[in-house]
């Protein structure tokens, strides 16, 4: 359930996105709010400026959270973002341990507004293959020490 406080922080993320556009960057913005609602960090999309396909604000903040927050704090931290996180960012958010994401536009709404931002086609996948060879380093790494 989205509260009035959530709406206020979501408006801030939208303002970060609007500011990004004035800088010539793609219009996406995000922020992290700690358990007390205080803003911990903000970021906007710099894919164009950095020539880096991974420079999404959600990914930047998930990486920051994984480095800077202890697991308990991360689990009680909320990401507010102007658009629903893409698959790359969603994976990073899960791995960072963040507890909640609140977003303004869904992917479907974004595509309606900007059809070029539609779902990316999935490359042809071939696999799995070489299971016996691939499993060896995984098993060696995660095998209990005796």
DSSP file (Angstrom, degrees, kcal/mol; ACC not computed):
  #  RESIDUE AA STRUCTURE BP1 BP2  ACC     N-H-->O    O-->H-N    N-H-->O    O-->H-N    TCO  KAPPA ALPHA  PHI   PSI    X-CA   Y-CA   Z-CA
    1    1 A X              0   0    0      0, 0.0     2,-0.5     0, 0.0     0, 0.0   0.000 360.0 360.0 360.0 130.2    0.0    0.0    0.0
    2    2 A X        -     0   0    0      4,-0.1     2,-0.1     3,-0.0   100,-0.0  -0.747 360.0-159.5 -90.6 125.6    1.4    3.4   -1.0
    3    3 A X     >  -     0   0    0     -2,-0.5     4,-2.2     1,-0.1     5,-0.1  -0.379  34.0-101.9 -95.7 174.1    1.2    6.0    1.7
    4    4 A X  H  > S+     0   0    0      2,-0.2     4,-2.1     1,-0.2     5,-0.1   0.882 125.5  53.4 -62.4 -39.0    1.3    9.8    1.5
    5    5 A X  H  > S+     0   0    0      2,-0.2     4,-2.1     1,-0.2    -1,-0.2   0.902 107.6  51.2 -63.3 -40.3    4.9    9.7    2.6
    6    6 A X  H  > S+     0   0    0      1,-0.2     4,-2.6     2,-0.2    -2,-0.2   0.924 108.4  51.9 -60.5 -43.9    5.6    7.2   -0.2
    7    7 A X  H  X S+     0   0    0     -4,-2.2     4,-2.3     1,-0.2    -2,-0.2   0.889 107.7  52.0 -61.1 -39.9    4.0    9.6   -2.7
    8    8 A X  H  X S+     0   0    0     -4,-2.1     4,-1.5     2,-0.2    -1,-0.2   0.923 113.0  43.8 -62.5 -44.3    6.2   12.5   -1.4
    9    9 A X  H  X S+     0   0    0     -4,-2.1     4,-1.9     2,-0.2    -2,-0.2   0.853 111.7  53.8 -70.9 -34.0    9.4   10.5   -1.9
   10   10 A X  H  X S+     0   0    0     -4,-2.6     4,-2.2     2,-0.2    -1,-0.2   0.884 105.3  54.3 -66.0 -38.2    8.1    9.2   -5.3
   11   11 A X  H  X S+     0   0    0     -4,-2.3     4,-2.2     1,-0.2    -1,-0.2   0.881 106.0  53.2 -61.3 -37.1    7.6   12.9   -6.4
   12   12 A X  H  X S+     0   0    0     -4,-1.5     4,-2.1     2,-0.2    -2,-0.2   0.913 107.5  50.5 -64.2 -42.0   11.2   13.5   -5.4
   13   13 A X  H  X S+     0   0    0     -4,-1.9     4,-2.0     1,-0.2    69,-0.3   0.892 109.8  50.6 -62.6 -39.1   12.3   10.6   -7.7
   14   14 A X  H  X S+     0   0    0     -4,-2.2     4,-2.4     2,-0.2    -1,-0.2   0.888 108.5  52.3 -65.0 -38.8   10.3   12.1  -10.5
   15   15 A X  H  X S+     0   0    0     -4,-2.2     4,-2.4     2,-0.2    -2,-0.2   0.878 107.1  52.7 -64.1 -37.7   12.0   15.5   -9.9
   16   16 A X  H  X S+     0   0    0     -4,-2.1     4,-2.1     2,-0.2    -2,-0.2   0.903 109.8  49.5 -62.9 -40.7   15.4   13.7  -10.1
   17   17 A X  H  X S+     0   0    0     -4,-2.0     4,-1.7     2,-0.2    -2,-0.2   0.916 110.1  49.9 -63.4 -43.9   14.2   12.3  -13.5
   18   18 A X  H  X S+     0   0    0     -4,-2.4     4,-1.4     1,-0.2    -2,-0.2   0.901 110.2  50.7 -62.7 -40.9   13.1   15.7  -14.7
   19   19 A X  H  X S+     0   0    0     -4,-2.4     4,-1.0     1,-0.2    -1,-0.2   0.891 105.2  57.2 -63.7 -39.9   16.5   17.2  -13.7
   20   20 A X  H ><>S+     0   0    0     -4,-2.1     5,-2.4     1,-0.2     3,-0.8   0.910 103.7  53.4 -57.0 -42.8   18.3   14.4  -15.6
   21   21 A X  H ><5S+     0   0    0     -4,-1.7     3,-1.3     1,-0.3    -1,-0.2   0.865 104.0  55.1 -62.6 -36.1   16.4   15.5  -18.8
   22   22 A X  H 3<5S+     0   0    0     -4,-1.4    -1,-0.3     1,-0.3    -2,-0.2   0.737 106.1  53.3 -69.1 -20.4   17.6   19.1  -18.4
   23   23 A X  T <<5S-     0   0    0     -4,-1.0    -1,-0.3    -3,-0.8    -2,-0.2   0.433 124.3-103.9 -90.6  -1.1   21.2   17.8  -18.2
   24   24 A X  T < 5S+     0   0    0     -3,-1.3    -3,-0.2     1,-0.3     2,-0.2   0.527  83.5 123.6  89.5   6.4   20.7   15.9  -21.5
   25   25 A X  S   <S-     0   0    0     -5,-2.4    -1,-0.3    -6,-0.2    21,-0.1  -0.513  75.3 -80.3 -93.9 166.6   20.4   12.5  -19.8
   26   26 A X        -     0   0    0     19,-0.2     2,-2.1    -2,-0.2    19,-0.4  -0.398  51.2-107.7 -65.2 144.9   17.6   10.1  -20.1
   27   27 A X  S    S+     0   0    0     -7,-0.1     2,-0.4    17,-0.1   -10,-0.2  -0.377  76.5 116.6 -82.9  65.6   14.6   11.1  -17.9
   28   28 A X        +     0   0    0     -2,-2.1    17,-2.1   -11,-0.2     2,-0.3  -0.998  34.8 174.5-132.7 133.7   14.8    8.4  -15.1
   29   29 A X  E     +A   44   0A   0     -2,-0.4    53,-2.7    15,-0.2     2,-0.3  -0.979   4.4 177.4-141.1 152.0   15.5    9.1  -11.5
   30   30 A X  E     -AB  43  81A   0     13,-2.6    13,-2.3    -2,-0.3     2,-0.3  -0.957   4.8-170.9-146.5 161.1   15.6    7.1   -8.3
   31   31 A X  E     -AB  42  80A   0     49,-2.4    49,-2.9    -2,-0.3     2,-0.5  -0.982  18.8-131.2-150.1 160.5   16.4    7.5   -4.6
   32   32 A X  E     -AB  41  79A   0      9,-2.6     8,-3.2    -2,-0.3     9,-1.1  -0.955  17.4-164.1-113.5 132.8   16.8    5.3   -1.5
   33   33 A X  E     -AB  39  78A   0     45,-2.9    45,-2.6    -2,-0.5     6,-0.2  -0.971  16.6-133.4-117.2 130.4   15.0    6.1    1.7
   34   34 A X    >   -     0   0    0      4,-2.8     3,-2.4    -2,-0.5    44,-0.1  -0.028  40.3 -82.3 -71.0 179.5   16.2    4.6    5.0
   35   35 A X  T 3  S+     0   0    0      1,-0.3    -1,-0.1     2,-0.1    42,-0.1   0.770 132.2  51.4 -56.5 -28.0   13.9    3.0    7.6
   36   36 A X  T 3  S-     0   0    0      2,-0.1    -1,-0.3     1,-0.0     3,-0.1   0.421 120.5-107.6 -89.8   1.5   13.2    6.4    9.0
   37   37 A X  S <  S+     0   0    0     -3,-2.4     2,-0.2     1,-0.3    -2,-0.1   0.377  72.9 141.1  89.2  -4.3   12.2    7.8    5.6
   38   38 A X        -     0   0    0      1,-0.1    -4,-2.8    -5,-0.1     2,-0.4  -0.493  60.2-110.1 -72.8 140.3   15.4   10.0    5.3
   39   39 A X  E     +A   33   0A   0     -6,-0.2    -6,-0.3    -2,-0.2     3,-0.1  -0.579  35.8 178.9 -72.7 124.2   16.9   10.1    1.8
   40   40 A X  E     -     0   0A   0     -8,-3.2     2,-0.3    -2,-0.4    -1,-0.2   0.798  63.0 -11.0 -94.2 -36.5   20.1    8.2    1.8
   41   41 A X  E     -A   32   0A   0     -9,-1.1    -9,-2.6     2,-0.0    -1,-0.4  -0.983  54.9-156.7-163.3 153.5   21.2    8.5   -1.9
   42   42 A X  E     +A   31   0A   0     -2,-0.3     2,-0.3   -11,-0.2   -11,-0.2  -0.948  14.2 171.9-133.2 154.5   19.8    9.7   -5.2
   43   43 A X  E     -A   30   0A   0    -13,-2.3   -13,-2.6    -2,-0.3     2,-0.3  -0.987  13.2-156.6-156.6 156.5   20.8    8.9   -8.8
   44   44 A X  E     -A   29   0A   0     -2,-0.3     2,-0.3   -15,-0.2   -15,-0.2  -0.888  40.7 -79.7-131.0 168.2   19.6    9.5  -12.3
   45   45 A X        +     0   0    0    -17,-2.1    11,-0.2   -19,-0.4   -19,-0.2  -0.471  42.1 170.2 -69.8 127.7   20.2    7.7  -15.6
   46   46 A X     >  +     0   0    0      9,-2.3     4,-2.8    -2,-0.3     6,-0.3  -0.041  34.8 123.9-126.6  30.1   23.6    8.5  -17.2
   47   47 A X  H  >>S+     0   0    0      8,-0.4     5,-1.4     1,-0.2     4,-0.9   0.922  80.6  42.3 -56.1 -46.8   23.6    5.9  -20.0
   48   48 A X  H  45S+     0   0    0      2,-0.2     3,-0.3     3,-0.2    -1,-0.2   0.954 117.8  43.8 -67.0 -51.4   24.1    8.5  -22.7
   49   49 A X  H  45S+     0   0    0      1,-0.2    -2,-0.2    -4,-0.1    -1,-0.2   0.902 123.0  36.6 -63.3 -43.3   26.6   10.7  -20.8
   50   50 A X  H  <5S-     0   0    0     -4,-2.8    -1,-0.2     2,-0.2    -2,-0.2   0.545  98.1-132.7 -87.8  -7.5   28.7    7.7  -19.6
   51   51 A X  T  <5 +     0   0    0     -4,-0.9     2,-0.4    -3,-0.3    -3,-0.2   0.941  65.2 133.2  50.5  48.8   28.2    5.6  -22.8
   52   52 A X    > < -     0   0    0     -5,-1.4     3,-2.0    -6,-0.3    -1,-0.2  -0.955  52.7-156.1-136.5 110.4   27.4    2.8  -20.3
   53   53 A X  T 3  S+     0   0    0     -2,-0.4    -6,-0.1     1,-0.3    -1,-0.1   0.656  95.3  54.9 -63.9 -14.4   24.4    0.6  -20.9
   54   54 A X  T 3  S+     0   0    0      1,-0.1     2,-1.4    -7,-0.1    -1,-0.3   0.329  71.9 109.2 -99.9   8.0   24.3   -0.3  -17.2
   55   55 A X    <   +     0   0    0     -3,-2.0    -9,-2.3     4,-0.1    -8,-0.4  -0.151  41.9 141.9 -83.3  45.1   24.2    3.3  -15.9
   56   56 A X     >  -     0   0    0     -2,-1.4     4,-2.3   -11,-0.2     5,-0.2  -0.609  58.3-127.0 -80.6 145.2   20.6    3.1  -14.7
   57   57 A X  H  > S+     0   0    0     -2,-0.2     4,-2.4     1,-0.2     5,-0.2   0.869 108.1  54.8 -64.2 -35.0   19.8    4.8  -11.5
   58   58 A X  H  > S+     0   0    0      2,-0.2     4,-2.3     1,-0.2    -1,-0.2   0.909 110.1  46.2 -64.8 -40.5   18.3    1.7   -9.9
   59   59 A X  H  > S+     0   0    0      2,-0.2     4,-2.4     1,-0.2     5,-0.2   0.913 111.4  51.7 -67.6 -42.5   21.4   -0.3  -10.6
   60   60 A X  H  X S+     0   0    0     -4,-2.3     4,-2.2     1,-0.2    -2,-0.2   0.924 113.7  44.3 -58.5 -44.6   23.7    2.5   -9.3
   61   61 A X  H  X S+     0   0    0     -4,-2.4     4,-2.8     2,-0.2    -1,-0.2   0.867 110.7  53.2 -72.4 -35.6   21.7    2.7   -6.0
   62   62 A X  H  X S+     0   0    0     -4,-2.3     4,-2.3     2,-0.2    -1,-0.2   0.916 110.9  47.7 -63.3 -41.5   21.4   -1.1   -5.6
   63   63 A X  H  X S+     0   0    0     -4,-2.4     4,-1.6     2,-0.2    -2,-0.2   0.916 112.2  49.4 -64.6 -42.6   25.2   -1.3   -5.9
   64   64 A X  H  X S+     0   0    0     -4,-2.2     4,-3.1    -5,-0.2     5,-0.3   0.935 111.0  49.9 -60.9 -45.9   25.6    1.5   -3.4
   65   65 A X  H  X S+     0   0    0     -4,-2.8     4,-2.3     1,-0.2    -2,-0.2   0.898 107.5  53.6 -61.6 -41.2   23.3   -0.1   -1.0
   66   66 A X  H  < S+     0   0    0     -4,-2.3    -1,-0.2     1,-0.2    -2,-0.2   0.844 117.8  37.2 -63.4 -32.7   25.1   -3.5   -1.2
   67   67 A X  H  < S+     0   0    0     -4,-1.6    -2,-0.2    -3,-0.3    -1,-0.2   0.864 126.5  33.2 -83.7 -38.7   28.4   -1.7   -0.4
   68   68 A X  H  < S+     0   0    0     -4,-3.1     2,-0.4    -5,-0.2    -3,-0.2   0.698 105.2  67.2 -99.0 -21.8   27.2    0.8    2.2
   69   69 A X  S  < S-     0   0    0     -4,-2.3     2,-0.1    -5,-0.3     0, 0.0  -0.806  73.3-126.0-108.7 142.4   24.3   -0.7    4.1
   70   70 A X     >  -     0   0    0     -2,-0.4     4,-2.7     1,-0.1     3,-0.2  -0.464  39.4-103.7 -73.6 158.4   24.3   -3.6    6.5
   71   71 A X  H  > S+     0   0    0      1,-0.2     4,-2.2     2,-0.2     5,-0.1   0.840 119.3  52.1 -56.3 -37.9   21.8   -6.3    5.5
   72   72 A X  H  > S+     0   0    0      2,-0.2     4,-0.8     1,-0.2    -1,-0.2   0.928 112.7  44.4 -65.8 -43.8   19.2   -5.4    8.2
   73   73 A X  H >4 S+     0   0    0     -3,-0.2     3,-0.9     1,-0.2     4,-0.2   0.926 112.1  52.7 -66.0 -44.2   19.2   -1.7    7.2
   74   74 A X  H >< S+     0   0    0     -4,-2.7     3,-1.6     1,-0.3    25,-1.5   0.905 105.2  55.4 -57.1 -41.9   19.0   -2.6    3.5
   75   75 A X  H 3< S+     0   0    0     -4,-2.2    -1,-0.3     1,-0.3    -2,-0.2   0.744 111.2  44.8 -64.7 -22.6   16.0   -4.9    4.1
   76   76 A X  T << S+     0   0    0     -3,-0.9     2,-0.3    -4,-0.8    -1,-0.3   0.275  95.6 100.1-103.5   9.7   14.2   -1.9    5.7
   77   77 A X    <   -     0   0    0     -3,-1.6    23,-1.1    -4,-0.2    22,-1.1  -0.745  59.7-149.2 -98.0 143.8   15.2    0.5    3.0
   78   78 A X  E     -Bc  33 100A   0    -45,-2.6   -45,-2.9    -2,-0.3     2,-0.5  -0.932   3.0-146.5-115.7 135.4   12.9    1.5    0.1
   79   79 A X  E     -Bc  32 101A   0     21,-2.6    23,-3.1    -2,-0.4     2,-0.5  -0.865  11.4-163.2 -95.8 131.6   13.8    2.5   -3.4
   80   80 A X  E     +Bc  31 102A   0    -49,-2.9   -49,-2.4    -2,-0.5     2,-0.3  -0.967  17.3 174.5-112.0 129.8   11.6    5.1   -5.0
   81   81 A X  E     -Bc  30 103A   0     21,-2.4    23,-1.7    -2,-0.5   -51,-0.2  -0.991  40.4-130.5-144.4 146.8   12.0    5.3   -8.8
   82   82 A X  E    S+     0   0A   0    -53,-2.7    23,-2.1    -2,-0.3     2,-0.3   0.764  94.7  24.9 -68.9 -25.8   10.3    7.1  -11.6
   83   83 A X  E    S- c   0 105A   0    -54,-0.3    23,-0.2    21,-0.2     3,-0.1  -0.964  97.2 -86.4-137.1 154.6    9.8    3.9  -13.7
   84   84 A X        -     0   0    0     21,-2.6     6,-0.1    -2,-0.3    -2,-0.1  -0.353  58.0-102.3 -56.8 132.2    9.5    0.3  -13.0
   85   85 A X        -     0   0    0      4,-0.1    -1,-0.1     1,-0.1    22,-0.1  -0.287  33.8-123.9 -61.3 141.6   12.9   -1.3  -12.8
   86   86 A X     >  -     0   0    0     -3,-0.1     4,-2.9     1,-0.1     5,-0.2  -0.167  35.8 -91.5 -72.4 175.7   14.1   -3.3  -15.9
   87   87 A X  H  > S+     0   0    0      1,-0.2     4,-2.1     2,-0.2     5,-0.2   0.882 126.2  52.0 -59.7 -41.3   15.2   -6.9  -15.5
   88   88 A X  H  > S+     0   0    0      1,-0.2     4,-1.6     2,-0.2    -1,-0.2   0.941 115.0  41.6 -60.6 -47.7   18.8   -5.9  -15.1
   89   89 A X  H  > S+     0   0    0      1,-0.2     4,-2.7     2,-0.2    -2,-0.2   0.885 110.5  56.5 -69.9 -38.7   18.0   -3.5  -12.3
   90   90 A X  H  X S+     0   0    0     -4,-2.9     4,-2.3     1,-0.2    -1,-0.2   0.910 107.0  50.5 -59.6 -41.9   15.5   -5.8  -10.7
   91   91 A X  H  X S+     0   0    0     -4,-2.1     4,-2.2     1,-0.2    -1,-0.2   0.910 111.3  47.7 -62.1 -42.2   18.1   -8.5  -10.4
   92   92 A X  H  X S+     0   0    0     -4,-1.6     4,-1.9     2,-0.2    -2,-0.2   0.882 109.5  53.7 -66.4 -38.4   20.5   -6.1   -8.7
   93   93 A X  H  X>S+     0   0    0     -4,-2.7     5,-1.1     2,-0.2     4,-0.9   0.930 109.8  47.5 -62.4 -45.1   17.9   -4.8   -6.3
   94   94 A X  H ><5S+     0   0    0     -4,-2.3     3,-0.9     1,-0.2    -2,-0.2   0.939 113.5  47.3 -60.5 -47.1   17.1   -8.4   -5.2
   95   95 A X  H 3<5S+     0   0    0     -4,-2.2    -1,-0.2     1,-0.2    -2,-0.2   0.771 106.0  59.1 -68.6 -25.2   20.8   -9.2   -4.7
   96   96 A X  H 3<5S-     0   0    0     -4,-1.9    -1,-0.2    -5,-0.2    -2,-0.2   0.702 108.0-124.5 -76.1 -18.5   21.4   -5.9   -2.8
   97   97 A X  T <<5 +     0   0    0     -3,-0.9   -20,-0.2    -4,-0.9    -3,-0.2   0.540  49.1 163.2  87.8   6.6   18.9   -6.9   -0.2
   98   98 A X      < -     0   0    0     -5,-1.1   -23,-0.3     1,-0.1    -1,-0.2  -0.336  31.7-145.7 -60.7 142.1   16.7   -3.8   -0.5
   99   99 A X        +     0   0    0    -25,-1.5     2,-0.3   -22,-1.1   -21,-0.2   0.722  66.5  12.9 -86.0 -22.7   13.3   -4.5    1.0
  100  100 A X  E     -c   78   0A   0    -23,-1.1   -21,-2.6    -7,-0.0     2,-0.4  -0.999  50.6-157.7-158.1 147.6   10.9   -2.6   -1.1
  101  101 A X  E     -c   79   0A   0     -2,-0.3     2,-0.5   -23,-0.2   -21,-0.2  -1.000   7.4-171.3-130.1 131.0   10.5   -0.7   -4.4
  102  102 A X  E     -c   80   0A   0    -23,-3.1   -21,-2.4    -2,-0.4     2,-0.3  -0.991  14.9-177.5-119.8 125.2    7.9    2.0   -5.2
  103  103 A X  E     -c   81   0A   0     -2,-0.5   -21,-0.2   -23,-0.2   -19,-0.1  -0.897  26.2-150.9-128.2 156.2    7.7    3.1   -8.8
  104  104 A X  E    S+     0   0A   0    -23,-1.7     2,-0.4    -2,-0.3   -21,-0.2   0.958  81.0  35.8 -86.6 -64.8    5.6    5.7  -10.7
  105  105 A X  E    S-c   83   0A   0    -23,-2.1   -21,-2.6   -24,-0.1    -1,-0.2  -0.761  74.8-137.1 -96.6 136.4    5.3    4.4  -14.2
  106  106 A X     >  -     0   0    0     -2,-0.4     4,-2.4   -23,-0.2     5,-0.2  -0.407  31.1-106.8 -76.7 165.4    4.9    0.7  -15.1
  107  107 A X  H  > S+     0   0    0      1,-0.2     4,-2.5     2,-0.2     5,-0.2   0.909 122.7  53.0 -58.4 -42.0    6.9   -0.7  -18.0
  108  108 A X  H  > S+     0   0    0      1,-0.2     4,-1.9     2,-0.2    -1,-0.2   0.909 109.4  47.9 -62.3 -42.2    3.6   -0.8  -20.0
  109  109 A X  H  > S+     0   0    0      2,-0.2     4,-1.8     1,-0.2    -1,-0.2   0.901 110.8  51.8 -64.9 -40.4    2.9    2.8  -19.3
  110  110 A X  H  X S+     0   0    0     -4,-2.4     4,-2.8     1,-0.2    -2,-0.2   0.923 108.4  50.6 -61.2 -44.9    6.4    3.8  -20.3
  111  111 A X  H  < S+     0   0    0     -4,-2.5    -1,-0.2     1,-0.2    -2,-0.2   0.865 107.5  54.1 -63.7 -36.0    6.1    1.9  -23.6
  112  112 A X  H  < S+     0   0    0     -4,-1.9     3,-0.3     1,-0.2    -1,-0.2   0.903 115.1  40.2 -62.5 -40.1    2.8    3.7  -24.3
  113  113 A X  H  < S+     0   0    0     -4,-1.8     2,-0.3     1,-0.3    -2,-0.2   0.835 135.4  18.1 -76.7 -34.1    4.6    7.1  -23.8
  114  114 A X    ><  -     0   0    0     -4,-2.8     3,-2.5    -5,-0.2    -1,-0.3  -0.743  65.4-172.3-141.1  86.8    7.8    6.1  -25.5
  115  115 A X  G >  S+     0   0    0     -3,-0.3     3,-1.6     1,-0.3    -1,-0.1   0.767  83.1  68.3 -55.0 -27.7    7.4    3.0  -27.8
  116  116 A X  G 3  S+     0   0    0      1,-0.3    -1,-0.3    -5,-0.0    -5,-0.1   0.702  90.4  63.5 -65.6 -17.1   11.2    2.9  -28.4
  117  117 A X  G <  S+     0   0    0     -3,-2.5    -1,-0.3    -7,-0.2    -2,-0.2   0.211  80.9 136.2 -90.7  17.3   11.6    1.9  -24.8
  118  118 A X    <   -     0   0    0     -3,-1.6   -10,-0.0     1,-0.2    -3,-0.0   0.080  68.9 -60.9 -58.6 172.5    9.7   -1.3  -25.4
  119  119 A X        -     0   0    0      1,-0.1     2,-0.2   -33,-0.0    -1,-0.2  -0.304  57.8-119.2 -59.7 135.3   10.7   -4.7  -24.1
  120  120 A X        -     0   0    0     -3,-0.1    -1,-0.1     1,-0.1     2,-0.1  -0.542  30.1-108.8 -76.7 139.5   14.1   -5.7  -25.4
  121  121 A X        -     0   0    0     -2,-0.2     2,-0.5     1,-0.1    -1,-0.1  -0.402  31.5-117.0 -67.5 145.1   14.1   -8.9  -27.4
  122  122 A X        -     0   0    0     -2,-0.1     3,-0.1     1,-0.1    -1,-0.1  -0.703  30.3-120.8 -81.9 128.4   15.7  -11.9  -25.7
  123  123 A X        -     0   0    0     -2,-0.5     2,-0.1     1,-0.1    -1,-0.1  -0.250  41.2 -83.9 -62.5 157.6   18.8  -13.1  -27.6
  124  124 A X        -     0   0    0      1,-0.0     2,-0.5     2,-0.0    -1,-0.1  -0.441  49.5-148.3 -62.0 132.0   18.8  -16.7  -28.8
  125  125 A X        -     0   0    0     -2,-0.1     2,-0.5    -3,-0.1    -1,-0.0  -0.904  16.2-173.7-109.4 132.7   19.9  -18.9  -25.9
  126  126 A X        -     0   0    0     -2,-0.5     2,-0.3     3,-0.0     3,-0.1  -0.990  37.5 -29.5-122.0 121.4   21.8  -22.2  -26.4
  127  127 A X        -     0   0    0     -2,-0.5     2,-0.2     1,-0.3    -2,-0.1  -0.811  23.2-125.5 147.6 173.4   22.3  -24.3  -23.3
  128  128 A X        +     0   0    0     -2,-0.3     2,-0.3     1,-0.0    -1,-0.3   0.501  65.2 154.2 -73.3 160.3   22.7  -25.6  -20.8
  129  129 A X        +     0   0    0     -2,-0.2     5,-0.1    -3,-0.1    -1,-0.0  -0.978  47.7  25.5-151.8 156.9   25.9  -27.5  -21.9
  130  130 A X     >  +     0   0    0     -2,-0.3     4,-2.9     3,-0.1     5,-0.3   0.867  63.6 167.3  56.4  43.7   29.0  -29.0  -20.4
  131  131 A X  H  > S+     0   0    0      1,-0.2     4,-2.5     2,-0.2     5,-0.2   0.907  70.4  52.0 -54.6 -48.5   27.3  -29.6  -17.1
  132  132 A X  H  > S+     0   0    0      1,-0.2     4,-0.7     2,-0.2    -1,-0.2   0.882 115.9  41.2 -60.0 -38.7   30.0  -31.9  -15.7
  133  133 A X  H  > S+     0   0    0     -3,-0.3     4,-0.6     1,-0.2     3,-0.4   0.890 116.1  48.4 -75.7 -39.9   32.7  -29.3  -16.5
  134  134 A X  H  X S+     0   0    0     -4,-2.9     4,-0.8     1,-0.2    -2,-0.2   0.809 106.2  57.0 -71.9 -29.1   30.8  -26.3  -15.4
  135  135 A X  H  X S+     0   0    0     -4,-2.5     4,-3.2    -5,-0.3     5,-0.3   0.785  89.4  76.3 -73.7 -25.6   29.7  -27.8  -12.1
  136  136 A X  H  X S+     0   0    0     -4,-0.7     4,-2.5    -3,-0.4     5,-0.2   0.917  97.9  40.6 -56.7 -52.4   33.3  -28.5  -10.9
  137  137 A X  H  X S+     0   0    0     -4,-0.6     4,-1.8     2,-0.2    -1,-0.2   0.857 116.6  51.6 -67.9 -30.5   34.2  -24.9   -9.9
  138  138 A X  H  X S+     0   0    0     -4,-0.8     4,-2.1     2,-0.2    -2,-0.2   0.958 112.7  43.9 -67.4 -49.7   30.8  -24.2   -8.4
  139  139 A X  H  X S+     0   0    0     -4,-3.2     4,-1.3     1,-0.2    -2,-0.2   0.903 113.7  51.3 -62.5 -40.0   30.9  -27.3   -6.3
  140  140 A X  H  < S+     0   0    0     -4,-2.5    -1,-0.2    -5,-0.3    -2,-0.2   0.874 112.4  46.9 -64.7 -36.0   34.5  -26.6   -5.2
  141  141 A X  H  < S+     0   0    0     -4,-1.8    -1,-0.2    -5,-0.2    -2,-0.2   0.848 121.9  33.1 -74.4 -34.4   33.6  -23.1   -4.2
  142  142 A X  H  < S+     0   0    0     -4,-2.1    -2,-0.2    -5,-0.1     2,-0.2   0.398  85.7 118.9-107.5   2.4   30.5  -24.0   -2.2
  143  143 A X  S  < S-     0   0    0     -4,-1.3    -4,-0.0    -5,-0.2    -3,-0.0  -0.481  76.1-102.2 -68.0 134.7   31.5  -27.3   -0.8
  144  144 A X        -     0   0    0     -2,-0.2     2,-0.2     1,-0.1    -1,-0.1  -0.323  37.2-117.0 -58.9 137.7   31.5  -27.3    3.0
  145  145 A X              0   0    0      1,-0.1    -1,-0.1    -3,-0.1    -3,-0.0  -0.542 360.0 360.0 -75.6 140.7   35.1  -27.1    4.4
  146  146 A X              0   0    0     -2,-0.2    -1,-0.1     0, 0.0    -2,-0.1   0.413 360.0 360.0-103.5 360.0   36.2  -30.0    6.5
